[in-house]
Amino acid sequence: MKSLTSIVSVLLCVAASQAGAQLVSIPALGWNHDIVYGGGELGQGISGSMDNGPGFFGANWYGIGRNSSALTTGLPIGPTVSVSTPTDLSFQLQPFAGGPNAVLLNANQSGLLTLTTQMPYFRLALIGSTGNGTANDAIVVNYADGSSETFGGGAINQDWFFNDTNVAFIAQGRTTSSDGFSFDNVNNNQPRLYQEIYTLGNTLSEVVSVGITNNGGGHSAIMAISGEAVPEPTSAFLLLAGTGALGLTRYRRRQVG
């Protein structure tokens, strides 16, 4: 007979499938730089760039509607469905003006996203890309029980131009803050945000935070986090779990007897 832990794990998977499990945007704190043009200049809004990193002017993203000659280009506002599979991933970028909207890291720098609502997750997804080459990100998921898991950066290590793996969104243009926010690469299928999905081994403890370390390479920019939460137990779930626990208790009693 299966252990109670195995029974609970199976029931969690069943509950997730019945709920139409999806990766959706997770609110988090820890964004450290503004790299999306929504007005303002360095020190008054924009505080870094994709090609030069934190604290420097250079090539950056811009929000949809900022380019008056191509109003439908730029990064999206609000929940956005990934252009890649799996089709159940959606994400939401941080506001483009009024505060930081990315975790921007030079080589050998680290950042931390702290979840404002902590709960167990089956999967997490990070959406981002790298400027001026590729990065070597390490991702550490920290749990409320004190444990952690480490993953590689995957697709988010890729340069924001000319990569086709795990594309989450194509902005169709960029701006350059060093020359007064001009626009280029408009409607040229560049630059790109990528997605990497991490399947968690600990689905019982709440996820507290996600650490990102750029261990070398270009300027890593993480711009959104999404997750597939472990659903709250329903009355049917609790009944099944209780039935499994009762059966296990009776089985053990027979073994002892």
Secondary structure by P-SEA (a helix, b strand, c coil): cccaaaaaaaaaaaaaaaacccccccccccccccccccccccccccccccccccccccccccccccccccccccccccbbbbccccccccccccccccccccccccccbbbbbbbcbbbbbcbbbbbcccccbbbbbbbbbbcccccccccccccccccccccccccccccccccccccccccccccccccbbbbbbbbbccccccccbbbbbcccccbbbbcbbbbbccccccaaaaaaaaaaaaaaaaaaaaaac
